[in-house]
Amino acid sequence: MELVVEQSCPSCGAPIVLHEADRLVSCPYCDVNHYMVGGGALRFLLRAGCPAGIGAEDLVYLPFIRFKGCIYQCQGNEVRHAIIDTTRIALRGDRLPISLGLRPQAMQLVQATAAIGGRFVPRQVKLEGIFSQAVRMTALFRPEKTGQVRHRAFIGETVSRVYLPVFEKDDMVVDAVTHREIMRKGSDWDEIAATAVPFRRHWEPKFLSTLCPRCGAPLHGEPDALVLQCRNCETMWEESDGRFSALEWGRVPGASDADLEVPFWKIAVRQDAGSPLLHTFADFLRLTGQPVVIRAEDESRPLSFWVPAFKLQPAAFLQTAHYLTVSQKRIADGEPGPLPAAYPVNLPRREAVEALKSVLAEAALTRKQLFPLLPSLDLQAASATLVYLPFRDAGHDLIERQTSVTIAAATLRFGRRL
């Protein structure tokens, strides 16, 4: 489930309600759009209800790490995957609640800003340890899941900090949301409280103007889009290091104006000399054991992986990337142009590159030969181009015009909530 957050408009200060994955902030009051800069975990607060005698300045905020995403694991001769949605405490010790349960999903959160009173306890536990705990809660670690883990990747993850407000009352520490006592004061609590600091202004989210850096026209996109389009000069822009950078992109025109243009990352790979050879499409066909005749043009055709630029349920994500990569000879070259009906990009190319080994493993028919190579295989992106492919609406399914790759419409809708 997505978190729902109250955020102040950067222009007029009016309250705006957003979803956790939203990046394009549209204010209904001043009609100004802003783009939220990524690069760090956003900080949200559970809304406190202070009793008489307790002010905002008396609150101490305890950090929890909210993790939502998909894990892909190559183990034994299988590609396994799971969806993780958890909130775990980021402090050492066992006297505080280990999780916030469903409260972050059930309650409307507040964006943490410098206007918030109280003090914030820093994170004490490394993110890797929290991720490891979350993974062990999934079905991937059931007793029957045996075999050496050759590769593991988190794809499409959202990481946030959710703070639980507490206050001291008599000799107890009290949850400021439920007003329940959660621990007794003592040396353990004194050590935690001593580390708390006021809110740092650099923790606040930063925003960019949504005007095209090239021509000054407005940029367009869905609230959760990571890539914005300028319809005036037909350019695509992604945020990188606090500014917009132009993307190389193209579209393959559909046979009908009703076709949905769906985005994919076309990733050309490069490898170190010591890695197994995987430079051409023929190399890919041989390494994965595809039951096809390798032709002369395959030996000279550079290899590209075709990875969805949007979130999908893990099995559908791997299947779509697998089939498009195998069928890449049938995909026409794209070029910039109008996008009358386009699906938003909500999976960054960095994570698409991280998915390459999982896609390669999914495509392999000779897994006993390929899986031992995965730890040493160093797949790096030589280039990444955003390409929109036309999908026709077949009722319950969307079917790609050139390759007949099919995505269930319900799966596409569910992906927006991952």
N, C-alpha and C positions, 0 to 999 in steps of 0.2 A: 504494500500500500504506500501511496505517496504521502509525504508530509504536507500540511497546509500551513502557510506562514503569513503573518502580517508584516508588511514591509512599508516603510515610509517612502513616498515619492522623492527622488533626489532633487526635483525642481521645486515643488510646492509644499512638500511635507505631508500631503494627504495620505491616509492609510490605504494601502493596496493589498489585496489578498492574492498570494502567489502559491503555486505548487513548488515542491522541492527542486524539480529539475528545470524550472523556468529560468531563462537567461535574459529574454527580451521583456523588459518591464514597461508596460503601457499604462499610463495614468489616465483614468476616465475623467479626472477633474481638470487638469491643465492640458490634456491631450498631447503630452510630450512622451516620446519613447526614449528609453535608455537601455544600454546593453551591459549586463553585469559581467565584470571581468572574472575569469576563472583562475585556477592556479593554487588555490588553498581551500581547506575545508571551511564551509560557512558555519556560523555559530548561531544557534537558536536557543531560545529559553522556553521552558514550560512557564505558563503564566502563574505567578504567585498570588496567594490570597493572604495578606498579612493581618493577623489579629490585632486587637487594640494593644498599643504599647510597642508594637514592632513596626519599624519603618523600613523603607527600601534600602537604606544605608546599612541596616542590620543583617541583611541577607548575605549568605555565602552560597556560591553557585558551584555545584559539583559536576565535573565533566563526564559525559558519556559519549562514546563513539557510535554513531549511527552508520551502519554499512548495509548497502543494498546493491546487489549485482549478481552476476553469473560467474561460476567457477567452472573451468574446463580442466580435466585431468586425464592424462594418458597413462593408464596403469594396466599392467599385464599386456593383453592384446586388445584392449577396449579404450574408446574415448568416452569418458564419463563426464557428466555435467550435473549441476544443481543450481537452483536459485536460492540465494541467501538474503534474508531480510532480518537484521538483528540490531539491537542497541545494547552495548556492553559498557560497563563502568571502566574508566581509564585511570583508576587509582589502584594502588597495591593494598593488600589486606583483604580480610573476609568479613568485616563487620558492617559494611555498607551493602545496600541492594546491588546485586550483580547486574541487573537489567531494569529498564523502565517499563518492561512489558509492552502493552499496546497503547500506553498513554501518548507517545509521540504521534501515532497514527490517528488516535481518536480525538485529540485535542488540537485546537488551532494554536500554533507556536508563534513566538515573537522573535523578529530578527534582533540579535544583540547589537547594540550601538553604544556610543560613549555617553548617551543620555541615561543609560541604565545605572541605577545606584547599586551599592553592594560591592562585594569582592569575588574574584574568580580564582578557583583552585586550578593550577596548571596540570596538564596531563602528565602522569607518572609512568604509564605503560606504553611501550612502543606499539605502533600500529601493526607491525608484523605479528606480535603476540596476540593482539585482538583478532586479527584475521585468522590466525591458526586456530584459536578457540572456536571461531564461527564455523570454520571448515569442519572441525571435528563434530559439530552438531548435526551435520548433514548425513544423508544416506551413503555418501562416498566412503564413510568409515565403518560401515556395517561389517561384522566379522567375516561374512562371505566374500567381501571385496578384497581379493588377494592379488599379489603381483607387485613388481617394482614400479614405483611412480617415476615415469620418464620425463614428464613435463606437466606443469601446472600454470594456469594463467587466470587472472581475474579480468573479465571483460565487461564493459558497460557499467562499472561500479559508480555509485554515488556515496561519497564519504562526507559526513557532517559531524559537528559537535553539538550535542544537545545538553543543556545545563539544567540540572535539578536545583531549584532554590530551597535552602534550608535555613533554619534559624535556631538559636539557642534559647531554651526555656527551662529554668531551674537547672537540673543536672542532666537534661536530655537534649538531644539534637532532633529537631522536628522537621518533617517534610512540609514545606510551605504550600504545597498544592493540596494534599489530603489532610494535613494537620495531624498526621500520625507520627508517633515517636519511632525513629529508625535506629538510634544507637545512644548509648549512655556516654556522657562526656568523660574524658579521661586523657591519658597521655596520647593514645592513638588519635583522638580528635584534635588535641592541641597541636600535634605535629602537622596534621592536614590543614588546620585553620591558619597556622603560622605561614604557610606558603601562599595563601590567597593574596591576590593583588587587585587593584582597581582595573577597570576595563582599559585596554590600550587602544588608542584611536586607530592604529594601523590594522587592527583586527576587523574594522568595518569593511563591508564590501565596497568595491570601486566600480565606477560606471563610465562607459564611453558614449559619446554622442553617436546617434545612428544616422549619420550623413555619410554618403559615399566619399571616401578619401580621394577618389579620382575626379568625380564630376560634381559633387555636392548635393546630389539628389538623395531623397530618403532611401534607406535600406529597408528591405522587407523580409519577414520571416515569421514562423510560428513562435509562440512563447518559449518552447523548449528547443528551438533551433540553435545549432552551433555554427551554422553557416548562414549568412544573410546575403540576399540578392539585391543588386541595383538593376532595376528594370530599365533605367535610362541608358546606361552604357554597357549593359549585359555583362556585368562582372560579378564574381562571387568573393565574399570576404569572410575570413575567420579570425577570431581574436587570438593573438599570440604575444606574450610578454607585455600585456597591457595596451596593445594597439591592434588595429585591423591590418591584416596582410592579405594580399590578393591570392586567390587560388587558381591553379590551372584546372579548367573544367570544360565539359562539353555535354551535349545531349544528343541522343539518337532519336530522330523524329518518329512518332508513331503513325499508324495507318488511320487513326481517327483522333479528332480533337478531344474526344471523351477519354482517351487513354490517360492513365495516371503515370506521371514521370517519377520513377523511384530511384533514389541515389545509391551509387555504389562507389567504393574506393577501388580504383584500378591501380594495384601496387606492383611496380617492377622491382625485382629483388636483386641484390648484389651479395656476394659472399667472399669471405677470405679464402685465400688459396688453399688453406688446409682443410676446408670444409668439403663434404661430399659435393660433387658437381651438380648444380641445379640452376643452370644458366638459361637453358632453352626450354621450350614447350616439350620437346622430345625427351629431355632429361626428366621432366615432371612425369610424363607418361610412363617411362621406364621405372622410375623410382617408386611410383605408386602401383605399378602392375596393371595399368588400364588395359582392358581386352580390345585394343584397337591396333590397326596396322599403322606403324609410324612411317610417315612419308618424308620426302626430302624437305618440303617446306617446314615441317615440324622441327627439323634440325637447325634451321636458321631463324625460326620465329622466337623472339625474346619471350621469356616467361613472365606472365603477369598473374597475380592472384586477384580475383574479383570478390571483394568482401562487402557485405551490406554496410552502408553508412548510417544505419538506423538500428535500434535495438529490437531484437526478436527473442522469442523463447529459444533456449539453447539448442534444442534438436533442430528446429527450423532454421536457426542461424547457420549452423554447420552444414546442413543439407543444401541451403541456398548457395552458400559460398562454394561448396564442393561442386555442385552441378554447373554453376556459371563458369568456374575456373576450368573444368573439363571441357566445356562447350565454347570456350573463348574464341575459337576460330570463326564461329558463326555470328559474332557480335560486330556490327559495323562501327567504324570510327565515329566519334561524336565531335561536335563543334558547338561553340556558344550560340545561343538563340533564345527565343521567348519560351517561357515555361508557364503555360496556361494553368496546369494543375499538377503541382509538384508536392511530393511527400517530403517532410522536413528531415534534415540531417541532424541526428541526435547521438551519433556515435563518432567520436573524434578519430582522425586518421591514426593518431598515436596508438589507440587501443585496437584499431584494425590491424596494425602491424604486429601487435602483441598476439593477435589471433592466428597468425600465419601458420605456426607449427600445429595448432589444433586443427586447422582446415586441411593441412597436408596429411595429418594422421587420419582424419575422417575420410579423405579421398583414397587412402591406401587400401588396396586389396591384398597386399603382401605385408601384413603388419608385423609378422615375426622378423622380417628382414629390416623393415623401416624403423620400428620403435626403438631398438638399441642405438640407432643413430641420432635420435632426437636431442639428447643432452648436449652433444657436440655440434649440432647443426646450428649455424649462426645466420639466420635469415634477417637481412637488413633491407630497408627500403631505399632503392636507388631513386625512385620518384613515386609520387602518389597523385593521381588525377581523379577528380570527382566527375563521375559520368552518370547521367540520368538515362535510364532505360525505360522504354514504354511497356506498360502492363495494361492489358485489356481486362475489363470487368466481366467475369463469367459467373456472376451471382455470388456464390459462396467463396470463390477463388479469384485471384488475380493471376493472369498468365502472361509471361513475358513474350513479346511478339516474335523475337528471332530464335530463341532457344527452347521455348515452351516450358521454361522453369516456372513452377507454380508456388504461390504463397497463399495460404488460407487467409481470407479477409479478416476473420476473427483473430488470427495470430498476429496480424499486422496491428490491429487495434489494441490487443493486449500488450504489444511491445511498447506502446507509448506510456504504459504504467510501470514498466520494469525499472 
